[in-house]
Amino acid sequence: MITYSCAICLNDWPHTEMMRSLTCGHTFCEACINQHLNLSRPLCPTCRAGPVKQHHIRPVFISADMRDAPPVIASPARDRAGGVPIELLPKLHQITLDLLSLTPGSNIDPGDVSDSILDLLASQQCNEAVKTVLIGTFTNFLESNVAPAYEVLRDIDAQEAAEAAERTAKKGRRERLRTASSISQSQATLNAVAQAQIQALIKENNQLRQENIALLLDRDPA
């Protein structure tokens, strides 16, 4: 019998009624992909295409020829879910669900999820297939949750830097205005002193001229 595998929970489904397809062509079980949509920026868990919207999810249909196809004989690799030990599937599934649910408002402890991942990697049954699944799941978590948060923080930092630069520029303008005002006041004071000195010189000159005229009149024989 032909079965269909979900790349998120790694379970095999004998019927397509439980499967859903994205526009990129990758298929997942309905429960997993619906939960995946709860992420802030959900991407395809397989190829990272997206962001995925509700209207991108479509039912999976197969032709009658495929339904009538002869049963597929399971191989050892198939029995091990593509190389993943069957006994590790529940742990992988739980880690995937925890990462998908790890949002700021969730009750899931990130430390517990991290410990689960490290314990799975340290187990003797962990092979390259398990590592590939973990890396893909964790990469999707980073792109869907951490990257948008980093972009928000980066925008906030840029805005704060711009505001700090504007405050520095305003402070510089105020300092220049105060300096210019001080210079203007000093110049006005100097001008007043100069005007007073000029008036004093004019007054002294007028007095000398009057004295000279008086002396000339005293010397007149008439």
C-alpha positions in Angstrom: 0.0 0.0 0.0 1.2 3.5 -0.8 1.8 5.7 2.2 2.5 9.4 2.4 4.9 10.8 4.9 4.7 14.2 6.8 8.1 16.0 6.9 7.1 17.6 10.3 5.9 14.7 12.4 7.6 12.0 10.2 4.5 9.8 10.4 3.2 7.8 7.5 -0.4 8.2 6.4 -2.2 5.6 4.3 -4.7 8.0 2.8 -4.4 11.5 1.3 -7.4 12.8 3.3 -5.1 13.7 6.1 -2.5 15.3 3.8 -2.2 18.9 2.7 0.0 20.4 0.0 1.7 23.8 -0.3 2.1 25.8 -3.4 5.8 24.7 -3.5 4.6 21.1 -3.8 5.6 19.7 -0.4 3.1 17.8 1.6 2.4 17.5 5.3 -0.3 16.2 7.5 -3.2 18.6 8.2 -2.6 18.8 11.9 1.1 19.7 11.6 0.8 22.3 8.9 -2.2 24.0 10.6 -0.1 24.3 13.8 2.8 25.5 11.7 0.7 28.4 10.6 0.7 29.8 14.2 4.2 30.9 13.7 4.8 34.7 13.2 6.3 34.1 9.8 5.7 30.5 8.7 7.8 29.1 5.9 7.7 25.7 4.2 9.5 23.3 6.6 11.1 21.6 3.7 12.3 24.3 1.2 11.8 27.5 3.3 9.5 29.0 0.7 7.0 31.5 2.0 5.6 33.0 4.0 2.8 30.4 4.0 -0.7 31.6 4.1 -3.9 29.7 4.9 -5.1 29.8 1.2 -1.8 28.2 0.1 -2.8 24.9 1.8 -4.6 22.6 -0.5 -5.9 19.0 -0.3 -3.8 16.2 -1.9 -5.4 14.3 -4.7 -4.1 11.1 -6.4 -5.3 9.5 -9.6 -7.2 6.2 -9.8 -4.1 4.6 -11.4 -2.1 5.3 -8.3 -4.8 3.9 -6.0 -4.8 0.7 -8.0 -1.0 0.4 -8.0 0.4 -2.8 -6.4 1.5 -2.6 -2.8 5.0 -1.2 -2.1 7.2 -3.6 -0.3 8.8 -1.9 2.6 12.5 -1.7 2.7 14.7 -1.4 5.8 15.2 2.2 5.0 11.5 2.7 4.8 11.0 0.9 8.0 13.4 3.3 9.6 11.5 6.3 8.3 14.2 7.3 5.8 17.1 6.4 8.1 15.6 7.8 11.4 15.3 5.0 14.0 11.6 4.4 14.7 12.1 4.6 18.5 13.3 8.2 18.1 10.2 9.4 16.1 8.2 10.3 19.2 11.1 12.4 20.5 11.6 14.1 17.2 7.9 14.8 16.8 7.7 16.3 20.3 10.8 18.5 19.7 9.3 19.7 16.4 6.0 20.5 18.1 7.7 22.3 21.0 9.8 24.5 18.6 6.7 25.3 16.5 4.9 26.3 19.8 7.9 28.3 21.2 6.5 31.8 21.1 6.8 34.7 23.6 3.4 33.9 25.0 3.7 30.1 25.3 4.3 28.2 28.5 7.1 26.1 26.9 10.5 26.5 28.6 13.2 27.1 25.9 15.7 25.5 28.3 13.7 22.2 28.3 13.6 22.2 24.5 17.3 22.8 24.3 17.9 20.0 26.7 15.7 17.6 24.7 17.7 18.5 21.5 21.0 17.9 23.3 19.9 14.6 24.8 18.7 13.4 21.4 22.0 14.4 19.8 24.0 12.6 22.5 22.0 9.4 22.3 23.7 6.4 20.7 20.9 6.0 18.1 21.4 9.5 16.8 22.6 9.3 13.2 22.9 11.7 10.2 19.2 11.4 9.3 18.2 12.5 12.9 20.7 15.4 12.7 19.3 16.4 9.3 15.8 16.5 10.7 16.9 18.5 13.8 18.9 21.0 11.7 15.9 21.5 9.3 13.5 22.0 12.2 15.7 24.3 14.1 16.6 26.3 11.0 12.9 26.8 10.2 12.4 27.9 13.9 15.2 30.5 13.5 13.9 31.8 10.2 10.3 32.0 11.4 10.8 33.4 15.0 14.3 34.7 15.7 15.0 36.4 12.3 11.8 38.6 12.5 12.6 39.5 16.1 16.1 40.5 15.1 14.8 42.6 12.3 12.5 44.4 14.8 15.4 45.0 17.2 17.6 46.2 14.3 14.9 48.7 13.3 14.6 49.9 16.9 18.4 50.3 17.1 18.5 52.2 13.9 15.6 54.5 15.0 17.3 55.1 18.4 20.6 55.8 16.6 18.8 58.3 14.3 17.1 60.0 17.3 20.5 60.2 19.2 22.1 61.8 16.1 19.2 64.3 15.9 19.6 65.1 19.6 23.3 65.6 19.1 22.7 67.8 16.1 20.2 69.9 18.0 22.6 70.3 20.9 25.3 71.4 18.6 22.9 74.0 17.0 22.0 75.3 20.5 25.7 75.5 21.4 26.4 77.4 18.2 23.5 79.8 18.8 24.7 80.4 22.4 28.2 81.1 21.1 26.9 83.4 18.4 24.7 85.2 20.9 27.7 85.6 23.3 29.8 87.0 20.4 27.0 89.4 19.5 26.8 90.6 23.0 30.5 91.1 23.2 30.5 92.9 19.9 27.7 95.2 21.1 29.7 95.9 24.3 32.8 96.7 22.3 30.8 98.9 19.9 29.3 100.8 22.9 32.8 101.4 24.4 34.1 102.5 21.0 31.2 104.9 20.6 31.8 106.4 24.1 35.5 106.8 23.3 34.7 108.5 20.0 32.2 110.9 21.7 34.8 111.7 24.3 37.4 112.5 21.6 34.9 114.6 19.7 34.1 116.5 22.9 37.8 117.0 23.7 38.5 118.2 20.2 35.7 120.7 20.4 37.0 122.0 23.7 40.5 122.4 22.2 39.1 124.3 19.2 37.2 126.6 21.5 40.3 127.3 23.5 42.3 128.0 20.4 39.7 130.4 19.2 39.8 132.2 22.6 43.5 132.5 22.4 43.4 134.0 18.9 40.8 136.5 20.1 43.0 137.6 23.0 46.0 138.2 20.6 43.9 140.5 18.3 45.3 144.1 18.5 41.8 145.5 18.2 
